[in-house]
Amino acid sequence: MPVISDPYSFNEEDLYVDLRSICGQPLFLKCEGFNFAGSIKLKPAREMVEAAERAGVITPDSVLLESSSGNMGVAMSVIAASKGYRFLCVTDSRCNLSTRLLMEALGAHVHVVTEPSPHGGFLGARLDYIRGQCARSGRYVWLSQYTNANNWKAHYHRTAPAIARSFPGLDVLFVGAGTTGTLMGCARWFRRWHRPVRIVAVDTVGSVTFGGAPGRRMLPGLGMSMQPPLLDASYVDEAIEVEEADTIRACHRLARHGFLFGGSTGTVVSGAVDWLARCDTQALTAVAIAPDLGERYLDTVYQTNWIRDLYGDAVLGDDVVTSDAQLGTDVPETRPASSARSPGTLS
């Protein structure tokens, strides 16, 4: 029975979902959302803060400062509240409302950037604001998840070894690419392992991380509007891109089976399923990393009007979440099991 005295001491490392019955492909999903920050970002947040503590960078007067589209901001809020630090999260208008409210409930201050930088997009505007704050006051300690090596080291020391313990015969690992901390930590660890593991990075269309053309991205989490400083592409065997519409469809298909995951997970699952469908998967052991759960996306990924406004009426098809008002009845319609599922595809 775990008994803890601080919220960052608990993180479930060994929970996987077998997606074969849902997607028709041999894929195990590592669930990283079962901790008090609700996402994989708790590990790098703790690693970065504690490294700064050991280096004497943080003092009682310090204000921790970070740019985040959501999950890292919540993780930093949890760490700061537990350790008694002040924290300022700089985010932008794409951050889910529920995520901003969660950070504030944990005692963080949240600054929302509403206009993108002409050259760096919303991320560039966030970083410009942070640099301005740091120039004005020495109290601010910017841990910089985009450049801080302790970001990827957290996954090198914890995430990758946990996967190896559970799947000693691992053949391929699918990892979403945001700051690329998770990607680089896992890729570096498995490069040194006793057997070759194919590392497939999953990015979103509109991200420039792997040389793609910049474009509109409405879902927080994966993708970057600049080259991630942490990325060393020599550790990545393959990079694939997923349309946001496919991300939405993957999330809703998983929800129809009782698994409510976040947008980043939908992207990773959609990309992994497509990759596996194109390959010989006989006797293949494949794992994908699910960064978080879906409760923070109820007003976006799982909100029908939001989806239709951005992606059109036909995005969800039969997987749309239909309200009782739309059905015109107090009891939701129950579809036969044979028509409710279409194993073998998530898009």
C-alpha positions in Angstrom: 0.0 0.0 0.0 1.7 3.3 -1.1 1.8 6.0 1.6 3.2 9.3 0.4 3.8 12.7 1.9 4.3 14.7 -1.3 2.4 14.5 -4.6 5.4 13.8 -6.8 6.4 10.6 -5.0 3.6 8.6 -6.7 3.6 7.7 -10.4 2.2 4.6 -11.9 4.8 3.2 -14.3 3.5 -0.2 -15.1 0.0 0.2 -16.6 -0.6 -0.7 -20.2 -3.7 -1.0 -22.4 -3.8 -3.8 -25.0 -5.3 -2.1 -28.0 -5.5 -5.1 -30.3 -9.2 -5.5 -29.8 -9.8 -1.9 -30.6 -7.5 -1.2 -33.5 -6.8 -4.6 -34.8 -3.0 -4.2 -34.4 -0.5 -5.5 -31.9 -0.1 -2.3 -29.8 0.4 -1.8 -26.1 -0.3 1.7 -24.8 1.8 2.8 -21.8 -0.5 5.0 -19.6 1.4 8.0 -18.1 -1.6 9.9 -16.7 -1.9 8.2 -13.3 -0.1 10.6 -11.0 -1.1 13.8 -9.2 -0.2 16.0 -12.2 -2.1 13.8 -14.6 0.6 13.4 -17.2 4.1 12.2 -18.1 5.4 15.7 -17.5 5.6 15.2 -13.7 8.8 13.3 -14.2 10.8 16.0 -16.1 9.3 18.7 -13.9 10.6 17.0 -10.8 14.0 16.3 -12.4 14.4 19.9 -13.6 13.4 21.5 -10.2 15.5 19.1 -8.1 18.6 19.6 -10.4 18.2 23.4 -10.0 17.9 22.9 -6.2 21.1 20.9 -6.1 22.8 23.6 -8.2 21.7 26.3 -5.7 19.8 28.1 -8.5 16.5 28.3 -6.6 16.3 30.5 -3.4 13.3 31.2 -1.1 12.7 34.4 -3.1 12.7 32.7 -6.5 9.7 32.6 -8.8 9.8 29.5 -11.1 8.9 30.4 -14.6 8.0 28.1 -17.5 6.4 28.1 -20.9 3.8 25.4 -21.4 0.8 24.6 -23.5 -0.7 22.7 -20.6 0.7 19.5 -19.0 4.2 20.8 -18.0 2.4 23.9 -16.5 0.3 21.6 -14.3 3.2 19.4 -13.4 5.3 22.5 -12.4 2.3 23.8 -10.4 2.1 20.5 -8.5 5.9 20.6 -7.7 5.9 24.3 -6.8 2.9 23.9 -4.5 4.4 20.9 -2.7 7.8 22.6 -2.3 6.5 26.0 -1.3 7.7 27.9 -4.4 5.9 30.5 -6.5 5.3 29.6 -10.1 4.4 31.6 -13.2 3.2 29.6 -16.2 3.3 31.4 -19.6 0.8 29.8 -22.0 -1.3 30.9 -25.0 -4.9 30.8 -26.1 -4.8 27.2 -27.3 -4.3 26.0 -23.7 -7.5 24.3 -22.5 -9.6 26.4 -20.0 -9.7 23.5 -17.6 -5.9 23.2 -17.6 -5.6 26.9 -16.8 -8.1 26.7 -14.0 -6.3 23.6 -12.6 -2.9 25.5 -12.5 -4.6 28.4 -10.7 -6.3 26.1 -8.2 -2.8 24.8 -7.4 -1.6 28.3 -6.6 0.2 29.1 -9.9 -0.1 32.4 -11.7 -1.0 32.0 -15.4 -0.2 34.5 -18.2 -1.9 33.9 -21.5 -0.3 35.1 -24.7 -3.0 36.0 -27.1 -1.1 37.1 -30.2 1.6 34.9 -32.0 5.0 36.2 -32.8 5.4 37.1 -36.5 8.3 34.7 -36.8 8.0 32.2 -33.9 4.2 31.7 -33.6 2.6 31.4 -30.2 5.7 29.6 -28.8 7.9 32.4 -29.9 5.6 35.0 -28.3 5.7 33.0 -25.0 9.4 32.8 -25.0 9.7 36.6 -25.8 7.5 37.3 -22.7 9.6 35.0 -20.5 12.9 36.6 -21.6 11.4 40.0 -20.9 10.4 38.9 -17.4 13.9 37.5 -16.7 15.5 40.7 -17.9 13.4 42.8 -15.5 13.9 40.8 -12.4 16.5 38.3 -11.1 13.9 36.6 -9.0 12.7 34.5 -12.0 14.2 31.1 -12.5 13.4 29.8 -16.0 13.9 26.1 -16.1 13.3 25.9 -19.9 11.9 22.5 -20.7 12.9 23.1 -24.4 16.7 23.3 -23.6 17.1 21.6 -20.2 18.9 18.3 -20.5 17.1 17.1 -17.3 13.9 16.9 -19.4 15.2 14.0 -21.4 17.2 12.5 -18.5 14.0 12.0 -16.6 12.8 9.6 -19.3 16.3 8.0 -19.7 16.3 7.1 -16.0 12.6 6.2 -15.6 10.4 5.9 -18.6 12.6 3.8 -20.9 13.8 1.3 -18.2 10.1 0.8 -17.1 9.2 -0.1 -20.6 12.1 -2.5 -20.9 11.2 -4.3 -17.7 7.6 -4.9 -18.9 8.6 -5.7 -22.5 12.0 -7.4 -22.7 11.2 -8.4 -26.3 10.3 -4.9 -27.5 10.7 -4.3 -31.3 9.3 -0.8 -31.9 8.4 2.2 -29.7 6.1 5.0 -30.8 6.8 8.3 -29.0 5.1 11.7 -29.5 7.3 14.6 -30.3 6.8 17.9 -28.5 9.9 19.3 -26.7 11.3 15.8 -27.7 12.3 15.2 -24.0 10.4 11.9 -23.8 11.6 10.9 -27.3 15.3 11.6 -26.7 15.4 10.1 -23.3 13.8 6.8 -24.5 15.8 6.8 -27.8 19.1 7.3 -26.0 18.4 4.5 -23.5 17.2 1.9 -26.0 20.2 2.7 -28.2 22.4 1.2 -25.5 20.0 -1.8 -24.9 20.9 -5.4 -25.6 18.6 -5.6 -28.7 17.7 -3.2 -31.4 14.5 -1.2 -30.9 13.0 0.8 -33.7 12.2 4.3 -32.5 9.3 6.0 -34.4 8.6 9.6 -33.6 5.0 10.7 -34.0 4.5 14.4 -34.9 1.5 16.5 -35.9 1.0 18.0 -39.3 1.9 21.7 -39.1 4.9 21.1 -36.9 8.4 21.9 -38.1 10.2 19.5 -35.8 11.2 17.1 -38.6 11.3 19.5 -41.5 7.6 19.8 -42.2 5.9 22.9 -43.4 4.5 25.2 -40.6 0.7 25.1 -40.4 -2.3 25.6 -38.1 -2.2 23.5 -35.0 -5.1 23.8 -32.6 -4.4 20.9 -30.2 -1.8 21.5 -27.4 0.9 19.0 -26.6 2.8 17.7 -29.6 4.5 19.7 -32.4 6.7 22.7 -32.4 6.9 25.9 -34.4 10.7 25.9 -34.1 13.4 23.2 -34.2 13.5 21.6 -30.7 16.9 22.2 -29.2 16.8 18.8 -27.4 16.3 16.9 -30.6 19.1 14.7 -32.0 17.5 13.1 -35.0 20.3 10.5 -35.3 18.6 8.6 -32.5 15.2 8.5 -34.4 14.7 5.7 -36.9 11.5 7.2 -38.5 9.2 10.2 -38.1 5.6 10.2 -39.1 3.0 13.0 -39.1 -0.7 12.8 -38.2 -3.5 15.2 -39.2 -5.4 16.7 -36.3 -8.6 15.3 -37.7 -7.1 11.8 -37.4 -6.1 12.7 -33.8 -9.7 13.6 -33.0 -11.1 10.4 -34.6 -8.6 8.2 -32.6 -9.6 9.9 -29.3 -13.3 9.3 -30.0 -12.8 5.7 -31.1 -10.9 5.0 -27.8 -13.6 6.8 -25.8 -16.2 4.6 -27.4 -14.4 1.7 -25.8 -14.2 3.4 -22.4 -10.7 4.9 -22.6 -10.7 8.7 -22.4 -7.3 9.9 -23.5 -5.9 13.3 -24.4 -5.1 14.8 -27.8 -1.4 13.8 -27.7 -2.4 10.2 -27.1 -4.8 10.3 -30.0 -2.0 11.5 -32.2 0.4 8.8 -31.1 -2.2 6.0 -31.4 -3.4 7.1 -34.8 0.2 7.3 -36.1 1.1 3.9 -34.6 -1.9 2.1 -35.9 -1.3 3.5 -39.4 2.4 2.5 -39.3 1.6 -1.0 -38.0 -1.1 -1.5 -40.7 1.6 -0.9 -43.4 4.1 -3.3 -41.9 4.4 -7.0 -41.3 3.3 -7.1 -37.6 3.5 -10.9 -37.2 5.3 -11.6 -33.9 6.0 -7.9 -33.5 6.0 -6.3 -30.0 5.0 -2.6 -30.2 4.5 -0.1 -27.4 3.2 3.5 -27.7 3.4 6.1 -24.9 0.2 7.9 -23.8 1.2 11.2 -22.2 -2.1 12.0 -20.4 -5.8 11.3 -19.9 -8.7 13.1 -21.5 -10.6 15.0 -18.8 -8.8 18.2 -19.6 -10.0 18.0 -23.2 -13.7 17.9 -22.6 -14.2 21.4 -24.0 -12.1 20.8 -27.1 -11.3 17.2 -28.3 -14.6 15.9 -26.9 -16.8 19.0 -27.6 -18.8 18.4 -30.7 -19.4 22.1 -31.6 -15.6 22.9 -31.2 -14.7 20.0 -33.4 -17.2 20.9 -36.1 -16.2 24.6 -36.2 -12.6 23.7 -36.7 -12.6 20.5 -38.7 -16.0 20.3 -40.4 -19.1 18.1 -39.9 -17.7 14.9 -41.4 -14.7 14.5 -39.1 -16.2 12.2 -36.6 -18.7 10.3 -38.6 -20.3 7.5 -36.5 -17.9 8.2 -33.6 -19.4 11.5 -32.7 -20.5 12.0 -29.1 -24.2 12.7 -29.5 -26.1 14.5 -26.8 -29.5 13.6 -25.6 -30.9 16.8 -27.0 -29.6 16.0 -30.4 -31.2 12.5 -30.2 -34.5 14.0 -29.1 -34.9 11.5 -26.3 -34.0 11.1 -22.7 -32.3 7.7 -23.4 -29.2 7.5 -25.7 -29.6 5.2 -28.6 -27.7 1.9 -28.2 -26.1 0.6 -31.4 -25.5 -3.1 -31.8 -22.0 -4.2 -31.0 -21.4 -5.3 -34.5 -21.9 -1.8 -35.9 -20.3 0.1 -33.0 -16.8 -1.2 -33.7 -14.6 -1.3 -36.7 -11.4 -3.1 -35.7 -8.4 -2.4 -37.8 -8.6 1.3 -38.2 -8.8 4.4 -36.1 -9.3 6.9 -38.9 
